[in-house]
Amino acid sequence: MSTIRPDDEFTEFVAHRSTALLRTAYLLCAGDRGAAEDLLQDVLERVYAKRRRVRGDLEPYVRRALANASANRWRSRSRRVAESPLDHAREQGTGGHEREVLDRDRIAKALGTLPPRVRAVLVLRFFDDLSEADTAAALGVSPGTVKSQTARGVARLRELLAETAPEKTRG
């Protein structure tokens, strides 16, 4: 009879959950795939080192670590990536699959303007489909905090998306 070694369990966890965790990291990083990959890799490295001390299910622990690392990552201005706006870019295509891609990009960019904790609450609640209680546990806050940050975050997200809504073209 063989026992599962902690390394095998962690490897299996990463193999099965890395796609979902990368999606969470992507949204926490406001749509920057490179930053999301770096964030997830950093978190998985840290969790791997502490894996024997983690009690309970590993996924909630990793999600909380992602949210915390994401908030910490952007606190220091010196770590922020220099960006330059594309004000001169033409309007992109608006039909079919392209519209969905543009909508996802608009949402990711709008999420990026929210404070890190509010962004984490929205990502965990709506994109990872966690309950208020699970989100509160993952972030180490009360359910009331999750509710208030969700309400404020959704309201602000609606404002931002309304401001950046593409004009309908007449056909």
C-alpha positions in Angstrom: 0.0 0.0 0.0 1.5 3.3 -1.0 0.8 6.7 0.6 0.5 9.9 -1.2 3.5 12.1 -0.6 2.9 15.9 0.0 4.8 16.7 -3.2 2.5 14.4 -5.2 -0.6 16.1 -3.7 0.7 19.6 -4.5 1.7 18.6 -8.0 -1.8 17.2 -8.6 -3.4 20.3 -7.1 -1.4 22.6 -9.4 -2.1 20.4 -12.4 -5.9 20.4 -11.8 -6.5 23.9 -10.5 -3.9 26.1 -12.2 -6.2 27.2 -15.0 -8.8 28.4 -12.5 -6.2 30.0 -10.3 -4.6 31.8 -13.3 -8.0 33.2 -14.2 -8.3 34.6 -10.7 -4.8 36.0 -10.9 -5.6 37.5 -14.3 -8.6 39.4 -13.0 -6.7 40.5 -9.8 -4.0 41.9 -12.1 -6.5 43.8 -14.2 -6.1 41.8 -17.3 -2.3 41.7 -17.5 -1.6 38.1 -18.3 2.1 38.3 -17.7 1.6 39.9 -14.3 -1.0 37.2 -13.5 1.4 34.4 -14.4 4.1 36.0 -12.3 1.7 36.5 -9.4 0.4 32.9 -9.5 4.0 31.5 -9.8 5.1 33.6 -6.8 2.2 32.5 -4.7 2.5 28.8 -5.7 6.2 28.9 -4.7 5.4 30.4 -1.3 2.6 27.9 -0.7 4.8 25.0 -1.8 7.3 25.9 0.9 4.5 26.1 3.5 2.3 23.2 2.2 2.8 21.0 5.2 1.6 23.6 7.6 -1.6 24.4 5.6 -4.7 23.0 7.4 -7.7 22.1 5.4 -8.3 22.5 1.7 -5.4 24.0 -0.2 -7.4 26.0 -2.7 -9.0 28.6 -0.3 -5.5 29.1 1.1 -4.1 29.8 -2.3 -6.9 32.1 -3.3 -6.4 34.1 -0.2 -2.7 34.2 -0.9 -3.4 35.5 -4.4 -5.6 38.2 -3.2 -3.1 39.3 -0.5 -0.1 39.1 -2.9 -2.0 41.1 -5.5 -2.8 43.9 -3.1 0.8 43.9 -1.8 2.2 43.8 -5.4 0.8 47.1 -6.4 1.3 49.0 -3.2 4.7 50.2 -4.1 4.8 52.6 -7.0 8.3 51.5 -7.9 6.9 48.1 -8.9 4.2 49.4 -11.2 4.7 48.9 -14.9 4.9 52.1 -16.9 1.9 52.3 -19.2 1.1 54.6 -22.1 -2.4 55.1 -23.3 -3.5 54.3 -26.9 -5.5 57.4 -27.4 -4.7 57.4 -31.1 -5.8 53.8 -31.7 -8.8 53.2 -33.9 -12.0 51.6 -32.7 -11.7 47.9 -32.8 -14.1 45.5 -34.5 -17.4 45.1 -32.8 -19.0 42.0 -34.2 -19.2 38.4 -33.0 -16.4 37.0 -31.0 -14.5 40.3 -31.1 -17.2 42.0 -29.0 -16.8 39.4 -26.3 -13.1 39.9 -26.2 -13.4 43.7 -26.1 -16.0 43.4 -23.3 -13.7 41.1 -21.2 -10.9 43.6 -21.8 -13.1 46.5 -20.7 -14.1 44.6 -17.5 -10.5 43.7 -16.7 -9.3 47.3 -17.1 -12.2 48.6 -15.1 -11.4 46.1 -12.3 -7.8 47.4 -12.4 -9.0 50.8 -11.4 -10.7 49.6 -8.2 -8.8 49.3 -4.9 -7.1 45.9 -4.5 -9.4 44.6 -1.7 -12.6 45.7 -3.5 -11.2 44.0 -6.7 -10.4 40.9 -4.7 -13.9 40.7 -3.3 -15.5 41.1 -6.7 -13.3 38.6 -8.3 -13.8 36.0 -5.6 -17.6 36.6 -5.4 -18.5 36.8 -9.1 -15.7 35.3 -11.2 -14.8 32.5 -8.8 -18.4 32.1 -7.6 -17.7 32.0 -3.9 -20.4 32.8 -1.3 -20.2 35.8 0.9 -19.0 33.6 3.8 -16.4 31.9 1.7 -15.1 35.2 0.3 -15.0 36.6 3.9 -13.0 33.5 5.0 -10.7 33.7 2.0 -9.9 37.4 2.7 -10.0 37.2 6.5 -12.7 39.8 6.8 -16.3 39.8 8.1 -19.3 38.9 5.8 -20.5 42.5 6.4 -17.3 43.8 4.9 -17.8 41.6 1.9 -21.3 42.9 1.4 -20.4 46.5 1.7 -17.3 46.2 -0.5 -19.4 44.2 -3.1 -22.1 46.9 -3.2 -19.6 49.7 -3.5 -17.4 47.8 -6.0 -20.4 46.8 -8.3 -21.7 50.4 -8.2 -18.2 51.8 -9.2 -17.7 49.1 -11.8 -21.1 50.0 -13.4 -20.0 53.7 -13.5 -16.7 52.8 -15.1 -18.2 50.5 -17.7 -20.8 53.1 -18.6 -18.1 55.6 -19.1 -16.1 53.3 -21.4 -19.1 51.8 -23.3 -18.5 51.8 -27.0 -20.8 53.8 -29.1 -23.3 51.8 -31.1 -22.5 52.0 -34.8 -25.4 52.4 -37.2 -25.6 49.8 -39.9 
